[in-house]
């Protein structure tokens, strides 16, 4: 049950971000995660 709540929460957050912020938060999150992955793996 807790997984369903987490999935619903994430889905709601993505829909809200897309509708009201033109995906700004999702875009920032993806950029930061890829930057961290590049830093950890040592890729340039």
C-alpha positions as CSV (number, residue, x, y, z in Angstrom):
1,X,0.0,0.0,0.0
2,X,2.8,2.5,0.8
3,X,4.2,1.9,-2.7
4,X,0.9,2.9,-4.2
5,X,0.9,6.1,-2.2
6,X,4.4,6.9,-3.2
7,X,3.6,6.3,-6.9
8,X,0.5,8.4,-6.7
9,X,2.4,11.2,-5.0
10,X,5.1,11.2,-7.6
11,X,2.6,11.2,-10.4
12,X,0.7,14.1,-8.9
13,X,3.9,16.0,-8.5
14,X,5.0,15.4,-12.1
15,X,1.5,16.5,-13.4
16,X,1.5,19.6,-11.2
17,X,5.0,20.5,-12.3
18,X,4.2,20.0,-16.0
19,X,0.9,22.0,-15.9
20,X,1.9,24.9,-13.7
21,X,5.7,25.2,-14.0
22,X,6.3,24.0,-17.6
23,X,8.4,21.1,-16.1
24,X,11.0,23.5,-14.5
25,X,11.5,21.3,-11.3
26,X,11.7,18.1,-13.3
27,X,14.2,19.6,-15.6
28,X,16.4,20.9,-12.7
29,X,16.2,17.5,-11.0
30,X,17.3,15.6,-14.1
31,X,20.2,18.0,-14.6
32,X,21.4,17.7,-11.0
33,X,21.1,13.9,-11.0
34,X,23.1,13.6,-14.3
35,X,25.7,16.0,-12.9
36,X,26.0,13.9,-9.7
37,X,26.2,10.6,-11.7
38,X,29.0,12.1,-13.9
39,X,30.8,13.2,-10.8
40,X,30.6,9.8,-9.1
41,X,31.5,7.8,-12.2
42,X,34.3,10.2,-13.2
43,X,32.9,10.6,-16.7
44,X,33.6,13.9,-18.5
